[in-house]
Amino acid sequence: MGPFPASSYSLTAYAKIFGPGVEAKTLQACDVVPGNPDASYLVEKLGSSPRIPVQMPGFGRPPLTAAQLDLIRTWILEGAQNN
C-alpha cells in the first residue's frame, strides 16, 4: 500500500477524519459522527465485521485491541474533539 488509501479516506490530519471516503459514500454513512460511535463508519471499519470486508488497519497489520477500540469509541462519544 502506498501513502494514499484506495478508499480516499485519510487519517493524516484532524480535518480529514470526517471524510468521507469512497466506502462511506457508497454506504451513505458518515466516517465519524461526533457523539455517536455506532453511527461512525470508522468504528465499523476497525471492528471485526465491516460491511465492506476489509478490516482496518489491514494490509498485514494486526487489528486494534479491544482497549484501543474502546478509546476511539470514547473519543467519538465525547465529541471527537481535536485534543
C-alpha positions as CSV (number, residue, x, y, z in Angstrom):
1,M,0.0,0.0,0.0
2,G,1.3,3.5,-0.9
3,P,0.7,6.7,1.1
4,F,-2.8,7.1,-0.2
5,P,-5.5,4.6,0.8
6,A,-7.6,3.1,-2.0
7,S,-10.8,4.4,-0.4
8,S,-9.6,8.0,-0.5
9,Y,-10.2,8.2,3.3
10,S,-7.3,9.8,5.2
11,L,-6.5,9.9,8.9
12,T,-3.4,12.0,8.4
13,A,-4.9,15.2,9.8
14,Y,-7.8,16.0,12.1
15,A,-9.8,17.9,9.4
16,K,-9.6,14.8,7.1
17,I,-11.1,12.3,9.5
18,F,-14.7,13.5,8.9
19,G,-14.2,12.2,5.3
20,P,-16.0,10.9,3.5
21,G,-14.1,8.1,1.9
22,V,-15.4,6.2,-1.1
23,E,-16.7,3.3,1.1
24,A,-18.7,5.6,3.4
25,K,-20.2,7.4,0.4
26,T,-21.2,4.1,-1.1
27,L,-22.9,3.1,2.1
28,Q,-24.4,6.5,2.7
29,A,-22.6,6.6,6.0
30,C,-20.5,9.2,7.8
31,D,-16.9,8.4,8.7
32,V,-17.0,10.0,12.1
33,V,-20.2,11.2,13.7
34,P,-19.2,13.2,16.8
35,G,-21.1,11.9,19.8
36,N,-22.3,8.7,18.1
37,P,-19.7,5.9,17.7
38,D,-22.3,3.5,16.5
39,A,-23.1,5.7,13.5
40,S,-19.4,6.3,12.7
41,Y,-18.2,4.2,9.8
42,L,-14.6,4.4,11.2
43,V,-15.7,2.3,14.2
44,E,-17.3,-0.3,11.9
45,K,-14.1,-0.5,9.7
46,L,-12.0,-1.0,12.8
47,G,-14.3,-3.8,14.1
48,S,-14.3,-7.4,13.1
49,S,-17.1,-7.4,10.5
50,P,-17.3,-4.3,8.4
51,R,-19.9,-4.3,5.6
52,I,-17.2,-3.8,3.0
53,P,-15.0,-6.6,4.2
54,V,-11.5,-5.2,4.7
55,Q,-10.9,-4.6,8.4
56,M,-8.7,-1.6,9.2
57,P,-5.8,-1.3,9.5
58,G,-5.4,-4.2,7.1
59,F,-2.5,-4.9,4.7
60,G,-1.0,-7.5,7.1
61,R,-1.2,-5.3,10.2
62,P,-3.0,-6.7,13.3
63,P,-6.4,-5.4,14.2
64,L,-6.7,-2.9,17.0
65,T,-7.1,-4.3,20.5
66,A,-10.4,-4.0,22.4
67,A,-8.8,-1.3,24.6
68,Q,-7.8,0.7,21.5
69,L,-11.3,0.4,20.0
70,D,-12.8,1.5,23.3
71,L,-10.5,4.5,23.3
72,I,-11.7,5.5,19.8
73,R,-15.3,4.9,20.7
74,T,-14.9,7.1,23.8
75,W,-13.3,9.8,21.9
76,I,-16.2,9.9,19.4
77,L,-18.7,9.7,22.2
78,E,-17.1,12.7,23.8
79,G,-17.5,14.7,20.6
80,A,-14.4,13.7,18.6
81,Q,-12.6,16.8,19.7
82,N,-9.2,17.9,18.3
83,N,-7.4,17.3,21.6
